[in-house]
Amino acid sequence: MEPHQNTGDDRDPGLQPERTRLAWRRTTLAGTVATVLAAKAALHNGPSATGISMAALCCALWLGFLTVAHRRIRVLSEGGEPTTLTPRHAGTAALCTVALATCAVALIL
């Protein structure tokens, strides 16, 4: 009996696209919470130019991540073989996430 060789043509993704789609949703939810808390912290002592700027920056970063995440969720929900996440989209998502975390730290300190 010969061992089964995976040629790539008979790949069964199973539930991996579903798990990945759910991971994108969880990350989007976490980013939403972080953005709301950052905006609240920025405006806690009353509106100031710096606070409003930081809140607006957090919202812009969140919208950038949300755009990439929504596109990826839509691709994964279509069924079939999902396309690979492009380096540009992956970089945008990572940049938005790191920048949002940096803004949150700056607001706390």
Helices and strands as residue ranges (DSSP letters): H 16-42, H 49-77, H 87-108
